[in-house]
Amino acid sequence: MTAQAAQPSWTFLTHHAHVLLCLAEDPQARLRDVAERVWIAERAVLRILRDLEEEGYISHRRVGRRSHYQINPDLPLRHPLQRHAQVRTLLSLVDGGNGPLADAH
């Protein structure tokens, strides 16, 4: 979907999933870039990053003025219907299993 496309009224994935997918594609993504791609405020991205880090789904380290994020692909998804699947399954599913999302770590 292009930046000019209208925001859909609903999506299959949560904002948390979208932020995680953005980090899998670009581990050094800036808050502003993630917010723009997910169509949410930078403050919302920051809250989501805190949620993901507190639960161990991501970690980050500072590299100069930027953060470099690392995803823990071995954790289970949070909803009871998907607890049998790991984060790597979601990343692979969305990426088709052929790109950088499938190998995210």
C-alpha positions, -999 to 999 in steps of 0.1 A, spaced: 0 0 0 14 34 -9 17 63 14 -10 81 -6 -35 52 -2 -63 57 22 -60 40 56 -82 9 57 -109 9 83 -96 -24 98 -66 -48 93 -59 -84 101 -29 -75 123 -25 -53 154 -3 -22 156 21 -43 177 24 -68 149 29 -40 123 57 -24 144 74 -58 149 72 -64 111 87 -30 105 116 -38 128 121 -71 112 125 -54 78 147 -26 91 162 -32 126 175 4 126 142 21 117 136 54 132 104 60 153 92 85 127 96 60 99 78 32 117 50 56 127 45 67 91 44 31 78 20 19 105 -2 51 104 1 58 141 17 85 162 54 83 172 42 82 209 22 51 201 52 35 185 72 43 216 46 27 238 45 -4 216 83 -7 216 82 -6 254 55 -33 255 75 -55 232 108 -50 251 92 -55 285 78 -89 274 111 -99 257 99 -98 221 126 -73 212 158 -58 226 177 -28 215 211 -13 217 223 22 209 245 26 178 256 62 178 223 82 178 202 53 165 188 22 181 193 -12 166 165 -36 174 168 -74 177 137 -96 176 134 -127 197 117 -150 172 114 -180 196 87 -165 218 51 -176 214 25 -153 200 4 -138 229 -32 -146 220 -45 -180 233 -55 -190 198 -20 -186 185 2 -195 216 12 -226 198 31 -205 172 63 -185 176 70 -150 164 91 -165 136 60 -181 122 43 -147 120 73 -132 104 77 -160 79 40 -160 71 38 -123 63 71 -124 44 62 -156 25 92 -173 41 116 -160 15 130 -127 27 146 -110 57 115 -114 79 118 -152 78 154 -150 92 148 -122 117 164 -126 151 
